[in-house]
Amino acid sequence: MSGVGNLLELACNGGKPVRETILPYGRQWLDEADIDAVVHVLRSAWLTTGPKVEEFEREFARLTGAGQAVALNSGTAALHAAVFAAGIGPGDEVILPPLTFAASANAVLYLGGRPVFADCLPDTLLLDPAQVERSITPRTKAVIAVDYAGQPCDYDALQFLANRYGVKLIADACHSLGGSYQGRQVGSLAELNAFSFHPVKTITTGEGGLVTAADGELAEKMRAFRNHGITTDFRQRSEAGSWLYEMVTLGFNYRLSDIACALGLSQLSRLPAMLARRREIAALYNEAFSANPAVTPLTQRPDRESGWHLYVVRLNTERLRVPRSLVFTALRAENIGVNVHYLPVYRHPYYQNLGYSNSLCPVAEAAYEEMLTLPLFPAMTDQDVNDVVRALEKVCAAYEK
Ligand SMILES: *Cc1c(COP(=O)(O)O)cnc(C)c1O
């Protein structure tokens, strides 16, 4: 086999892969300052629920323009707390899109509510306000808007509906930290805004999450919720010299540690640099794919800045001889860690067993068949980006009709 032939041959057919090691779709970016911040807490008096929690919350609220921030130990806990604070209970309906991590919908189930799936817009894959309005019933109590891939939803349209029908608007902003909508920061766009600090997300605390809210009462409700439903924390009691605590609602242990919050604070200080690099990589992809008719990136609306959590493309499968699944397999063989976000939530076996139909949202269904998430994280080099572009070109050329 000639050298050139070897390079054109797909790695899944025995050819040489575009790169030697796998490039993941997302990964944390830590530096020495992050490590020092954690070590500093390990040498201090407070490992959990100490000064770092408040400091992290205050800084997060300041950066996002939100009044209040409540740290929790995962994005899932953050969503659970937000849906709790919104007052969702048994029989209440909550409208959300199907193209999201299952946790967005599970948070509704935890409280006995019923997730109602409304379809997305085909070009952005963001929740379609017209579909939300069609899904509203007298039992609707809230809407969860998911800022898919990092681009904020149309919050003006969604807030208009929320006001008109008297329902709460919750943002699942797990993808969109650092993004903005009409000049307003993500974190201050909905009544309750949930974030995740899992290592693939924009900033990390290992595991972690947070909810921002303008309303102090909602924040207090979530502070009790993350601490068993108890109205004071251990540090407050120890400072007040008091032993008495009162549990007023059924809560959980969803506390985020001082160790994690110190890492979060340190990461937050680099948020502008992380976002800048994510934007730079997205721009490189946009430029490269403008010349590849086999792929279409998601549309970015001019009135928004994405947080660029994910770079998602749709394959123009009518130009290809194979379905998305084989393009995916071929790219993995080239050592490109592509992913798919997401299987529509109602198609998971658990939701099917709850009686959801498996073809509820045709726009999301069609997108699901064509979507690929390409690697995007700030520690990627330009060479890494180039590897992804070349691998996608190689695979598309091999599978062209
Ligand atoms: C990551 C994520 C979550 C859950 O966050 P965890 O921190 O992993 O619990 C929820 N919703 C969306 C959209 C996410 O991407």
The ligand as an SDF file (V2000), in Angstrom:
LIG
                    3D

 15 15  0  0  0  0  0  0  0  0999 V2000
  -24.2760   18.6100   32.6840 C   0  0  0  0  0  0  0  0  0  0  0  0
  -25.7200   18.8910   32.5780 C   0  0  0  0  0  0  0  0  0  0  0  0
  -26.6050   18.6740   33.6340 C   0  0  0  0  0  0  0  0  0  0  0  0
  -26.2300   17.9540   34.8900 C   0  0  0  0  0  0  0  0  0  0  0  0
  -25.1260   18.4230   35.5300 O   0  0  0  0  0  0  0  0  0  0  0  0
  -24.2880   17.4640   36.5290 P   0  0  0  0  0  0  0  0  0  0  0  0
  -23.3530   18.4390   37.1770 O   0  0  0  0  0  0  0  0  0  0  0  0
  -23.5960   16.4510   35.7040 O   0  0  0  0  0  0  0  0  0  0  0  0
  -25.2470   16.8670   37.4970 O   0  0  0  0  0  0  0  0  0  0  0  0
  -27.9320   19.0630   33.4600 C   0  0  0  0  0  0  0  0  0  0  0  0
  -28.3670   19.6140   32.3330 N   0  0  0  0  0  0  0  0  0  0  0  0
  -27.5510   19.8060   31.2780 C   0  0  0  0  0  0  0  0  0  0  0  0
  -28.0980   20.4370   30.0500 C   0  0  0  0  0  0  0  0  0  0  0  0
  -26.2200   19.4440   31.3680 C   0  0  0  0  0  0  0  0  0  0  0  0
  -25.4170   19.6060   30.3100 O   0  0  0  0  0  0  0  0  0  0  0  0
  1  2  1  0
  2  3  1  0
  2 14  2  0
  3  4  1  0
  3 10  2  0
  4  5  1  0
  5  6  1  0
  6  7  2  0
  6  8  1  0
  6  9  1  0
 10 11  1  0
 11 12  2  0
 12 13  1  0
 12 14  1  0
 14 15  1  0
M  END
$$$$
